[in-house]
Amino acid sequence: MPVGKLKNTLYGLALPVLGRPCGWRQVQGGNEDTARAVGKVLKNNHVAGATIQRFEAGRLTECYTAGFAAWEGEKRPAAADTVYRTASIAKMATALLVFRLQSMDKLDVREDVSDLLGEKVENPHHPGAPITLGMLLNHTSSIVDSPAYYEAFDRPCDLSELLKYPASYSQDPPGMTFRYSNLAAGMVGSLLEKRFEMSFEKLIQKELFSPLGVQATFDITTLPADRLADSCRVLPRESGFSARKRLETAAPLAGPEPQRHYQLASGNLYLTAPMLARLALVICGSHPGFIDDKGLRLMRTPTTDWPQKEIRMRHGMGLLQLDDPQVHPAPLWGHQGFAYGAVNGVFFDAQGNGFAALNSGSGERRYGHLAAVNRGLIDALLPKGE
């Protein structure tokens, strides 16, 4: 994906000429004017297919669909019940689980990672400095995505082994500096498995999804192939994620395996756009007491700025705050997900107005860190106020 001003500029110039054509005509759902505005955003970003669930004042409203969810064999249109891989939006769901458990007095974000894992975890550049569960959630743990972490996708290795590499840590002391880390976020799933002696999938079903009536999973093998979305990269044009092939090679998530399940919580959530919107509404206060006020406040309160000054985003525990008058007059909260060409987003304001948008491939141009397609949807779907 394009990172940096120059690459974003070049990408933006190339997308209209070299990007994969949308191949669809119009958006379905909602009123005609809003559907037209959404369609313009999606087409400008060459979105292959999308489902967008809107919510207002804490309630689900209209759902928009456009394009295709799958291309293998007969093309399958995107629908309200299409299941997408959310990528990093999974981190928001993981944080909701953590704070649900904390609200039940079963966990505390102040706990030391070493105590949770049952072995010493410390930054070798800052021996003795504790790393807490909360630091993993807000990306200040100093644990980073090293080359060894990326190699583990093809050659699996134990979490303990990864944490022994000095390259798995930044030079910054824990708790001080923001550094986005998939390994740190994924570790949360491993730590929960260790603490509760059950698989991350079983735990999140029991304590979060089932009580909320949300159909979602981190185990792709539980899903029907005819509802799963593929994803593609629109520039350069290439295949990204084949749901059929992933289903053919995936193994069910059985019991807990803390040393190997550190790649789940950071990005492997599957659900529909309406179900993602329902998770967002929990943060908006739709289920009073399900997560206590302290937990919701820790999610919504930013602790650190993004390193680049042009990025008007800050990070709480599992949640972004976007505070940029050029994008929206009031602060927004949410999360984004980038993977295999899909660019997903969920954003909402303090009044419980927002949207959950999942797609099967999109232009990846950004404004700072904010995806262009999400910026466009914010403008089209969120009320501007006074």
C-alpha positions in Angstrom: 0.0 0.0 0.0 1.2 3.6 -0.6 3.0 5.0 2.5 4.3 8.6 2.5 3.3 11.7 0.6 5.2 11.0 -2.6 3.9 7.5 -3.0 0.4 8.6 -2.2 0.6 11.3 -4.8 1.9 8.9 -7.5 -0.7 6.3 -6.5 -3.5 8.8 -6.7 -2.4 9.9 -10.2 -2.1 6.3 -11.4 -5.3 4.9 -9.9 -7.8 6.4 -12.5 -5.7 5.1 -15.4 -4.2 1.8 -14.2 -6.6 0.7 -11.4 -8.9 -2.2 -11.8 -12.3 -1.0 -13.1 -15.2 -1.3 -10.6 -17.4 -3.3 -13.0 -20.7 -2.3 -11.3 -23.2 0.5 -12.0 -24.9 1.7 -8.8 -25.3 1.4 -5.0 -28.3 -0.4 -3.6 -30.0 0.7 -0.4 -30.9 3.9 1.4 -32.3 7.1 -0.1 -31.3 8.0 -3.6 -29.2 11.0 -2.8 -27.1 9.3 -0.2 -26.7 6.2 -2.3 -25.4 8.4 -5.1 -22.9 10.0 -2.8 -21.7 6.7 -1.5 -21.4 5.4 -5.1 -19.3 8.3 -6.0 -16.9 7.6 -3.2 -16.7 3.9 -4.0 -16.1 4.5 -7.7 -13.5 7.2 -7.1 -11.6 4.6 -5.1 -12.2 1.7 -7.5 -14.0 -0.4 -4.8 -14.6 -3.9 -6.2 -17.5 -4.6 -3.9 -18.7 -3.3 -0.5 -21.3 -3.5 2.3 -21.8 -0.5 4.4 -24.1 -0.4 7.5 -25.1 3.0 8.8 -26.2 3.8 12.3 -27.8 6.9 13.8 -28.3 7.8 17.5 -27.2 4.4 18.5 -29.5 2.4 16.2 -28.8 0.6 12.9 -30.4 2.2 9.9 -29.9 1.6 6.2 -27.4 -0.8 4.6 -25.7 -0.1 1.3 -24.3 -2.7 -1.1 -22.4 -2.4 -4.3 -20.3 -4.5 -6.6 -19.0 -8.0 -6.0 -17.9 -10.1 -3.1 -16.4 -12.9 -5.1 -15.1 -13.5 -8.6 -14.2 -17.2 -8.8 -16.7 -18.9 -11.1 -19.9 -16.9 -11.3 -19.6 -13.5 -9.8 -21.4 -13.1 -6.5 -22.8 -9.7 -5.6 -22.0 -8.1 -2.2 -24.9 -8.3 0.1 -25.9 -7.4 3.7 -25.1 -10.9 4.9 -21.7 -11.1 3.1 -18.9 -12.0 5.5 -15.7 -10.1 5.2 -12.3 -10.5 6.8 -11.9 -7.2 8.8 -8.1 -7.1 9.1 -7.0 -4.8 11.9 -10.6 -3.9 12.9 -10.2 -7.2 14.8 -8.1 -5.2 17.3 -11.2 -3.2 18.3 -13.2 -6.4 18.9 -10.3 -7.8 21.0 -10.2 -4.7 23.1 -14.0 -5.0 23.7 -13.4 -8.6 25.0 -10.6 -7.4 27.3 -12.8 -4.7 28.8 -15.7 -7.0 29.1 -13.5 -9.3 31.1 -12.2 -6.4 33.2 -15.8 -5.3 33.9 -16.4 -8.8 35.2 -13.3 -8.5 37.5 -11.6 -11.3 35.6 -8.8 -9.2 34.1 -7.0 -5.9 34.5 -5.2 -4.0 31.8 -2.6 -3.0 34.3 -1.4 -6.6 34.6 2.1 -7.3 33.6 2.5 -9.3 30.4 5.1 -11.5 32.2 2.6 -12.6 34.8 -0.1 -13.4 32.2 2.3 -15.4 30.0 4.0 -17.1 32.9 7.5 -16.1 31.7 9.7 -13.0 31.7 8.9 -10.5 28.9 11.0 -7.4 28.9 12.6 -5.0 26.4 16.3 -5.8 26.5 17.1 -2.1 26.0 15.1 -1.3 29.2 15.5 -4.3 31.6 13.1 -4.3 34.5 10.6 -1.9 32.9 7.2 -3.7 33.0 5.1 -4.2 29.9 1.4 -4.2 30.6 -1.7 -5.6 28.8 -2.9 -2.0 28.3 0.4 -1.1 26.6 -0.3 -3.9 24.0 -3.7 -2.5 23.4 -2.6 1.1 22.8 0.6 0.2 20.9 3.1 1.6 23.5 4.5 -1.7 24.6 7.8 -1.2 22.7 7.1 -4.6 21.1 7.4 -4.3 17.3 6.8 -6.3 14.1 10.3 -7.7 13.4 11.4 -9.6 10.3 11.1 -12.8 12.5 7.4 -12.0 13.1 6.7 -11.8 9.3 8.7 -14.9 8.7 6.5 -16.7 11.2 3.5 -16.5 8.8 5.3 -19.0 6.6 7.4 -20.8 9.1 5.5 -20.8 12.4 7.5 -20.4 15.6 6.6 -20.0 19.3 5.7 -16.7 20.8 8.4 -17.1 23.4 11.0 -17.5 20.7 9.9 -14.3 18.9 10.0 -12.4 22.2 13.7 -13.4 22.7 14.8 -11.6 19.6 16.2 -8.1 20.4 14.7 -7.0 17.1 11.2 -7.6 18.5 11.7 -4.4 20.6 12.2 -0.8 19.8 14.7 1.4 21.6 11.9 3.3 23.4 11.0 2.4 27.0 7.6 0.6 27.4 4.6 2.9 27.9 6.2 6.0 26.3 6.0 6.0 22.5 3.4 4.9 20.0 4.5 2.2 17.6 1.8 0.3 15.8 2.4 -3.4 16.3 0.5 -6.4 15.0 2.6 -8.7 17.2 1.8 -6.8 20.3 -2.0 -6.7 19.5 -1.9 -10.4 18.5 -0.2 -11.3 21.8 -3.4 -10.3 23.6 -5.1 -13.4 22.2 -2.3 -15.6 23.4 -2.3 -14.1 26.9 -6.1 -14.6 27.2 -5.7 -18.2 26.2 -3.1 -18.6 28.9 -5.1 -17.0 31.6 -8.5 -18.6 30.9 -7.2 -22.0 29.5 -9.5 -21.9 26.5 -9.1 -20.9 22.9 -9.4 -17.3 22.0 -12.2 -18.2 19.7 -14.2 -20.0 22.4 -13.6 -17.2 24.9 -14.7 -14.3 22.7 -17.8 -16.3 21.6 -18.7 -16.9 25.3 -18.0 -13.5 26.8 -18.6 -11.1 23.9 -20.3 -12.3 20.7 -22.9 -14.6 22.2 -24.1 -12.2 24.9 -24.5 -9.4 22.3 -26.1 -11.6 19.7 -23.3 -10.9 17.3 -22.5 -13.5 14.6 -18.8 -13.3 14.2 -15.8 -15.6 14.3 -12.0 -15.8 14.2 -12.3 -19.4 12.8 -12.9 -19.3 9.1 -13.7 -23.0 9.0 -17.0 -22.3 10.7 -18.2 -20.2 7.8 -20.1 -21.1 4.6 -18.1 -20.5 1.4 -21.1 -19.0 -0.4 -21.1 -16.0 2.0 -17.4 -15.3 2.3 -15.9 -12.4 0.4 -12.7 -12.5 -1.6 -10.5 -9.5 -1.8 -8.3 -8.1 -4.5 -5.7 -5.4 -5.0 -6.9 -2.8 -7.5 -3.5 -1.2 -8.1 -1.4 -3.1 -9.0 -4.1 -5.4 -10.3 -3.6 -8.7 -8.5 -5.4 -11.4 -6.5 -5.4 -10.8 -2.8 -7.4 -13.1 -0.6 -9.3 -16.1 -2.0 -11.9 -17.3 0.5 -12.2 -20.7 -1.2 -8.5 -21.4 -1.1 -8.2 -20.2 2.5 -11.1 -22.5 3.5 -9.4 -25.4 1.8 -6.2 -25.0 3.7 -7.5 -23.8 7.1 -7.6 -26.0 10.2 -10.3 -25.5 12.9 -9.3 -23.6 16.0 -9.5 -26.3 18.6 -8.1 -25.9 22.1 -5.9 -23.1 23.4 -2.4 -22.8 21.9 -1.0 -19.6 23.4 2.5 -20.1 21.8 1.0 -20.2 18.3 -2.2 -18.2 18.4 -0.6 -14.7 18.4 -1.7 -14.0 14.8 -5.5 -14.2 15.5 -6.5 -11.2 17.6 -4.6 -8.7 15.4 -6.6 -9.2 12.2 -8.4 -12.5 11.6 -12.0 -11.5 12.5 -14.8 -12.5 10.1 -18.2 -10.9 10.2 -20.8 -8.8 8.2 -21.0 -5.0 8.2 -24.2 -5.0 10.3 -22.6 -7.2 12.9 -19.5 -4.9 13.0 -21.8 -1.9 13.4 -23.4 -3.7 16.4 -20.0 -4.0 18.0 -19.3 -0.3 17.5 -22.6 0.5 19.2 -21.4 -1.1 22.4 -18.7 1.6 22.5 -21.4 4.2 21.8 -23.2 3.0 25.0 -26.0 0.8 23.5 -25.5 -1.8 26.2 -25.1 0.1 29.5 -23.1 -1.9 32.0 -21.9 -4.6 29.6 -18.6 -2.8 29.6 -18.2 -0.4 32.6 -17.6 3.3 32.1 -13.9 3.0 33.0 -13.3 0.5 30.2 -15.2 2.6 27.6 -13.2 5.6 28.7 -9.9 3.8 28.3 -10.9 2.8 24.8 -12.0 6.2 23.8 -9.3 8.3 25.5 -6.2 8.8 23.4 -2.9 8.2 25.1 -0.4 8.8 22.3 -0.2 10.7 19.0 0.7 9.1 15.7 4.4 9.7 15.0 3.8 11.7 11.8 2.4 15.2 12.6 0.3 15.3 9.5 -1.7 12.3 10.8 -4.5 13.8 13.0 -5.1 10.5 14.8 -4.4 9.4 18.3 -4.8 5.9 19.8 -6.6 4.7 22.9 -6.8 1.1 23.9 -8.0 -0.7 20.8 -9.6 2.4 19.3 -8.5 5.4 17.2 -9.6 9.0 17.7 -9.7 11.1 14.5 -9.7 14.8 15.4 -9.2 16.7 12.1 -11.6 19.6 11.2 -10.5 19.1 7.5 -12.2 15.7 7.7 -15.1 16.2 10.1 -16.0 19.2 12.4 -16.2 17.0 15.5 -14.0 14.2 16.9 -14.6 10.7 15.6 -13.7 7.3 16.9 -13.2 4.0 15.2 -10.6 1.8 13.5 -9.4 0.8 10.0 -8.3 -2.4 8.5 -6.0 -2.9 5.5 -5.2 -6.4 4.1 -5.0 -8.1 0.7 -6.3 -5.0 -1.1 -9.4 -4.6 1.1 -9.7 -1.2 3.0 -12.2 -1.4 5.8 -13.4 1.1 8.3 -15.7 1.8 11.2 -16.2 5.4 12.4 -18.7 7.1 14.7 -19.2 10.3 16.6 -20.1 11.1 20.3 -23.8 10.9 19.5 -23.7 7.4 18.2 -23.9 8.2 14.5 -21.6 6.3 12.2 -21.0 3.5 9.8 -19.2 0.2 9.3 -17.8 -0.4 5.9 -16.3 -3.6 4.6 -15.1 -4.2 1.1 -13.5 -6.7 -1.3 -10.8 -4.4 -2.7 -10.3 -0.7 -2.9 -7.8 1.9 -3.9 -5.3 2.3 -1.0 -4.5 5.9 -1.2 -4.4 7.7 2.2 -4.6 11.1 3.8 -1.9 10.7 6.4 -3.0 7.4 7.8 -6.7 7.8 7.0 -7.8 5.8 3.9 -9.2 8.0 1.1 -12.2 5.7 0.9 -13.0 6.1 4.6 -12.5 9.9 4.4 -15.0 10.0 1.6 -17.5 7.8 3.5 -17.2 10.0 6.5 -18.1 13.0 4.4 -21.0 11.2 2.8 -22.5 9.5 5.8 -21.8 11.4 9.0 -23.9 14.4 10.0 -21.8 17.6 10.0 -23.7 19.3 12.8 -23.6 23.1 13.3 
